[in-house]
């Protein structure tokens, strides 16, 4: 990729900025105007957005791309406006549509997700997955980009994830409202999760889980946030 490539940047759920050259971006990173984990990047030769630190030629700062979440009390949270929750492992109450229970294998030739997104935790400890998206539920869950992110974060193939891990999809959410400034999930997310998985959230409130969050863009500028619950007793 040449230094004159026109690169657009965006924070998860934010407005597109730029374009910038690779030289401008590396200069701003060196001046610590922002971190390589603050933005996602795209240029016209790319099929999808990628984390800025994963863009070839970017001088990475070595910061981590993950967020570890503190668990607020469920009664202190509020529900985001008009979310649609779709159960991916069975019907849920007040569900308008059923999400697909399976996801396709990642398309060949797509670039791998940067290894820094890995949770670093054993797959048997993964107890539940929530997927929040600004778009429709089934297309987000079936997205190859989501599949690759899951595989790289969890460290296991999609087939094993589908067969062994319950998951729920919450569609048409405002990710900006769902995330705090530090990238961790907001109280609104806890309200939604507590509504549909009260036992799970109650256990998390008791510090029984390690929770990982990954926010990224997929096709058509749709934003996705994955919330993964790991059982601490199995770590």
N, C-alpha and C positions, 0 to 999 in steps of 0.2 A: 504494500500500500504506500503510495507516494505521500510526501509531506504536504502536498497541495490538495489532498482529498478533502472534500467538504463533509465534515462530520457534525451530526446533530447530537445534542445531549438532552437528557431529560431525567428528572427525579421520578421515582415511582409515583404514578398518578398525577404528575405535574405537566406543565406545558413544555413543548419542544423548544429548545434553545439552539442558537447558532444560525448558519453553520460556522464551524471553526476548522482551522487546519490542525494537523497533528502537531506541528511545531507550537502553535498557540496553546494547545492543551497541555503539552509537556512543560511549557514555560509556566503556565498557571499552576500545574501540580508542583513544580519545583519551588514556586513562590508560596506554596501552601494556601492558595486561594480557595481550594477545595481538595477533597481526597478522591482517589480513584474508586472508592466504594460509594461515593455520594451520587453518582450518575450512571445511567445506562446510555449506550452509544449506538448510532446507526448511520450508515452512509448508503448511497444508492446501489452499491454492489452487494449489499447484504440482504439476506432473506428475512432476518428478524433482528430485533434489538438484542444486544449483549451487554453485560456489565462493562463499564469503562476499563477496568483493570484487565479484562480479557481481550481487549481490542489490540491486535498486533501493532507494535511500535509504540505503545503507551508505556511511559516510564512509571511502573507501578510503585506505590509507596509502601507496600507490605502490610496494609491494614486489612483486617478481617472483613469478610462480607456477610457474616452471620450476626444475628441478634439473639441474645438470651433474655428470656422474658421473666419479669417478676409477676406474680399472680395476685391480682387485686381481688377483693371480696366480691362475689357475684351480685350481691344486693346493691352495690354502689354503681352499677353500670346502667347504661341506657341503650336502647335498641336503635340501630341505624335505620334511616327511612327506607321503607319498602324493600327490604331484602327478600329474595326468594331462596329458601333452603331446599335443596334437592338431595334426597338420600341416595347415595351411590351403592349402598348394600342392602336396600330394602325400602319400602314406602315409608314416608314420614308424615306426620300430621300437617294439614294445611299445605300440601304440596301441589303445585300447579302442574308440574311436569316431572317425570322420573329421569334422573341422570343415568347415563350408561354405566353398567356395572363393570365394564371392561374398557381398557384403553389400548390403542394400537401400538405396536412396537415402533420405536423411533425410526424415521426415514433414514435410509443409508445416505451417507455423504454430508449429513448435517454436522456442523462443528460441535465438539463436545463441550459441555458446561465446564467452566473453569473449576479445577479441583478444590479451590478454597471454599466452595459452597458445601463441602462434605460436613455432615454433622459430627463425624468421628465417633459415633456411638453404634453399638451392635444392633443389627437388624431385629433379633428376637425381642429386644426391649421396646420396639416401636409398637405402640398400643392403638393409636388412632391418628387419622389425618383429616384436617379441615382444609378445604380449598375455598377461598374468597376471590371473587372476580368482578371486574367492572362490566363484563359482558354476560353472555348467556352461559348457563351451566354446562350442558353437554359438550358444546364445542371447546370450552376451556379444558374440561377434563380429558377430552380426546386429543388435545393439541400435542403434537410431537415435542414441542418445546417444554411443555409441562412434564411429559414422560421422561425426557432427558434430565430435567432438573430433579425429578423424584429419584431417578436412578443414581445420579451423582450425589445427591444429598444423603440418601439412605444407604447407598453402597450395595444395592441389590437390584435384580432385574425386575421389570414391570410385572411379569407373570407372578413372581413370588409376592410382590407387593399387593397385587390384586387379590390373590388367594388368601393372604394371611392378615391383612390390615383393613379394618373397617374405615370408611371414609365418608365424608359429607361435603357437598358442594353448596356454597351460598352465592347466588348469582345477583347481578345488577347492584353491586355495592359501590359506594364511593370510597375508594381505597384511601384517599386523602384523609377522610374522616375516621377511617379505621386504624390508621397508623399514627403513633406519636412522632414527635420530631426526631427522636433517636432511632426510629425504625421499628420499635417494639409495638405490639398490638395494643389497641386502646380498650377502654372499658366497654365500648359498644360491642366489640368482638366477644368479650366474655359473656355479655348478656345473651347474645345469639347462641353461643355454644352451650351456655347453661340451660337455655330453653329446650334444646334438642338432646343434649347429652348431660343431664344434671349430675349423674353419678360420677362421670369422668371429671367434670369441672370441680365437683366437691373434693375429689381425690387430689386434683391439682392444687386446690386451695390449701389442702393439708400438706403441701410440699411433697407429694408422692411422685411427681413427674418432673422430668427435665423437658423444657419446651423449646423447640427451635422454630424460627420464623425465616422464610425466604420470600422476598417480593421481587417480581421481575415482569417484563413485558413479553407478550407473545404476539401472535399474528393480529393484524388490524389494530395495532396500538392498544390492545386489551391488556389490562394489568391484572396480575394474579398474585395473591399472597397465600402461601402454604403455612399451616400451623401444625407442627408435628409433636405428638405427645409420646415421650419415652418414659417407661416405668423405671424408676430409680432402683427398685429391688432387682432388676435384671441387668443393670449396668455393671 
